Amino acid sequence: MSIKPVLSLLFLQIHLVINPKDLRIETKRASGAGGQHVNTTDSAVRIVHTPTGIVSECQQERSQIKNKETAMKVLRAKLYNMKLEEQVNKRQNARKIQVGTKGRSEKIRTYNFPQDRVTDHRIGMSVHNIDGFLFGDELLDEMIQALSEFSDYETLMEMIEQANTCK
């Protein structure tokens, strides 16, 4: 694993809340070595997280309480890993959309010198006077303002979409 994925994982915040109502806890007799004690007590614990179907089992300890604690730790780790993978995949997909394929069809801006025109394909805006644009005159400021407004609009639409999916 390289440094960049590790750094990006540091900034992910995962809030994991396990509702006790979502758990199905089963006990049974443990198998394996342990003599008569294994045959007389239900010390093995199996915990099922019903919304996800993730199962965690433990029968290493002689005590049912200790086995239950161990099984909960394992279940919590499995759920955490599942959430972490989900968020990492979401981030990677968002990054893929931003970066694109770098093909010719994904051009951002065209500088047409014979027609003295600059076109930004993201917002469909064209300005004339390439020299003024390249030297940072008000044409560049207009383009930056239009791009900023377009970015704000996209962010607002994304927030509205997220609010609609949460309902």
Secondary structure, DSSP 8 states (H G I E B T S, - for coil): --HHHHHHHHT--------GGGEEEEEE---SS-THHHHH---EEEEEETTTTEEEEE--SSSHHHHHHHHHHHHHHHHHHHHHHHHHHHHHHHHHHHH----GGG--EEEETTTTEEEETTTTEEEE-HHHHHTT-HHHHHHHHHHHHHHHHHHHHHHHHHHHHH-
